[in-house]
Amino acid sequence: MRTALEQGTQAHGFEADLWTLERVGLVVERVTGVSLSRASVWRPLTSRLGSSLQRPERRAVKRDESEIARWIAHEWPRIKKGR
């Protein structure tokens, strides 16, 4: 099972390179023929394979780094002075 997971998600037909419990469960079912609940997928991932819960960093699609830098440099000091 470890080998199948190490191949990555795209090797198993998923577009995004992100493992979820549902995806791991599907791969387990394809490889072994055994259908597992989410809890049954989670236990071996954490205990035997050493995986941990990780959440993707969320960022706004329209995030403007230069505007954020300008705000921190000019607006934030002005707001802080008003305290």
N, C-alpha and C positions, 0 to 999 in steps of 0.2 A: 504494500500500500504506500509506503514511504516513497518508493521509486515513482509511482504514478503521480503523487503530489509534487515531487521535485521536478517533474517535467514541466510544470507550470499550467496555468489555466488554459492558455491558448492551445496547448497540445491536446486539450480535451474539448475543444470547440467553443470555448467562451471568448468573447471579444475583449473584455477588460481584464487586465492582469491583476485580479483581486480574488482571493479565496473567500468564500462565505460558507457558513455551515451547510446551506442548501447545496452549494456546488460540490463541496466535499462529499456530502451524502450521495449525490448523483454519481460521482466518480466511484465511490465505494460500491454502489449498486451495480454499476456497469462492469467493474472489475471482478467483484466477488459474487454478484447475484443476490446479495443480502441488502435489504432495505432497513435503514436505521433511522431512529428519531433524532431530532436535533441534539438532545442531551446525550444520546448514545454516540453521536459523532464528536461532540465536544470533549468528552472524557478521554478518549485515546489521544486526541490532538494535544491536549495539555499534559497528560501524564506520560505517555510513551514517546511522543514526537517532540515534546518541548515547545509547542506553539503557545502563543499568548494572544489575548485580545488586543487588536490594534484597530484604530479607527482612522480612516483617511482624513487628512487635514482639509477642512472646508474653507474655500476662498470664494469671494464674490466673483462672478464672471466678468463684471464690468469694473473690477478693482483698478484704480489708477494710482500706481505707486508714486508718481511725481506729485500728484495732488495731496496724497497722504503726507509725504515729506514736507511739502509747503505748509500744510496745516500744522504739523508738529513744530516746525521752525517758527511760524509767525502767529498762528491763532492760539495755540496751547499756552505759550508764555503770557500772552495778553490775558487769557482767561485766568491763569494762575495768579497774576498780579491783582486781580479783582477780589481775591479772597480777603 
